[in-house]
C-alpha cells in the first residue's frame, strides 16, 4: 500500500533531427524549471545524442512549473508534446490518485484528466489513458489539436511501482 503522498511527472519528446540544433539553442536561453530538476547538461546531451528528451521525476513536492516548461518547449517544435502529471496520497481503502495529460502546442497548453488506478498486488500506479467521462468541457468541445494529441494513439502512461 502507498505509504506517503507523491508527485510524479513524465515527459518524453521525440525531436526530429532537423529540429535538434534549433531546440538546443532556443532552450539554452529559456528559463525552465526543468533545467534545475533534471539538469541542463543532461537535457542537452539527451537531445543531441538521442534526439529525445525524457523526464521522469518522482518527488514529495509539487512541480508547479511543469506545465509552463511544456508550454515553452512546445514553442520550438512542429508537433504537439505531451507530459503526465500525477498526484497520489494514501487512503483507507485505496490511494487517492489524480492525474492529467498536459499537452503543449506552439506555446499553448491544455490539461485533460487521466483515468488512474492502483494495482495493489504490484504496489503500482496504472494509467488507463484519458478519462473522457471526467472532461469538462466534453471531448467533442475540445480544440482539434488537443483531441488529436490526447486521442487513441497516445500511449497509456505509467504502470510502475511507487
KAPE-V623607 format. One record per residue. N is the residue number from 1. RES is the residue in one letter. PSI is psi in degrees with one decimal (* if undefined). OMEGA is omega in whole degrees, 0 to 359 (none if undefined). Layout:
n: {N:N}
res: {RES:RES}
psi: {PSI:PSI}
omega: {OMEGA:OMEGA}
This chain:
n: {1:2:3:4:5:6:7:8:9:10:11:12:13:14:15:16:17:18:19:20:21:22:23:24:25:26:27:28:29:30:31:32:33:34:35:36:37:38:39:40:41:42:43:44:45:46:47:48:49:50:51:52:53:54:55:56:57:58:59:60:61:62:63:64:65:66:67:68:69:70:71:72:73:74:75:76:77:78:79:80:81:82:83:84:85:86:87:88:89:90:91:92:93:94:95:96:97:98:99:100:101:102:103:104:105:106:107:108:109:110:111:112:113:114:115:116:117:118:119:120:121:122:123:124:125:126:127:128:129:130:131:132:133:134:135:136:137:138:139:140:141:142:143:144:145:146:147:148:149:150:151:152:153:154:155:156:157:158:159:160:161:162}
res: {X:X:X:X:X:X:X:X:X:X:X:X:X:X:X:X:X:X:X:X:X:X:X:X:X:X:X:X:X:X:X:X:X:X:X:X:X:X:X:X:X:X:X:X:X:X:X:X:X:X:X:X:X:X:X:X:X:X:X:X:X:X:X:X:X:X:X:X:X:X:X:X:X:X:X:X:X:X:X:X:X:X:X:X:X:X:X:X:X:X:X:X:X:X:X:X:X:X:X:X:X:X:X:X:X:X:X:X:X:X:X:X:X:X:X:X:X:X:X:X:X:X:X:X:X:X:X:X:X:X:X:X:X:X:X:X:X:X:X:X:X:X:X:X:X:X:X:X:X:X:X:X:X:X:X:X:X:X:X:X:X:X}
psi: {150.1:131.8:-28.2:160.8:153.0:159.0:134.1:137.0:130.0:136.7:127.7:121.8:117.3:127.4:121.9:142.7:-35.0:-14.7:-6.7:-54.1:-41.5:-43.6:-45.0:-47.3:-43.6:-44.2:-24.2:-40.8:-5.2:144.0:90.5:134.0:-23.9:-31.7:-33.2:-44.8:-41.7:-39.0:124.1:-42.5:-41.0:-41.8:-47.5:-42.6:-43.4:-47.2:-46.9:-38.0:-36.9:-7.1:42.1:150.8:118.8:124.3:127.3:111.2:126.6:121.7:162.0:-27.4:154.8:156.7:84.7:-22.1:10.3:-49.4:-39.5:-36.6:-42.1:-43.3:-48.1:-45.6:-39.8:-22.9:-29.1:5.5:150.5:-22.5:152.7:153.8:154.0:142.8:165.7:136.3:125.2:139.0:137.1:148.4:152.4:148.8:169.6:-50.4:-47.3:159.1:149.8:125.7:136.4:133.7:161.9:146.4:122.9:118.7:131.6:137.8:118.7:45.0:2.2:152.7:158.1:149.9:129.5:142.1:149.4:149.9:109.7:153.6:176.6:122.6:101.0:-37.6:-41.6:-5.2:51.1:146.1:138.1:134.0:118.3:16.9:-163.7:135.6:87.1:-30.1:-26.9:5.3:139.9:104.5:168.8:160.0:-47.8:-24.1:-10.3:150.1:149.2:-39.5:-31.0:-45.8:-41.3:-44.8:-27.5:5.1:-167.7:-20.9:-10.6:129.7:139.5:132.7:-107.0:151.1:72.8:154.9:144.6:*}
omega: {179:185:180:179:178:172:180:182:180:178:172:181:173:184:177:182:182:182:186:184:179:181:179:179:182:182:177:182:181:174:182:174:179:179:178:183:185:183:181:179:179:179:181:180:177:182:184:183:187:185:184:171:180:180:174:183:173:187:174:184:179:177:187:183:179:180:178:177:177:178:183:181:183:177:188:182:182:182:176:176:180:174:179:177:183:173:177:175:181:176:182:180:181:179:170:181:178:182:182:166:180:186:177:177:176:176:175:174:174:178:174:184:176:174:186:176:180:176:185:180:181:185:188:173:174:182:182:177:185:177:184:179:182:182:172:13:180:183:184:182:179:176:182:181:177:179:179:183:182:185:187:180:180:180:171:194:195:168:185:177:179:none}
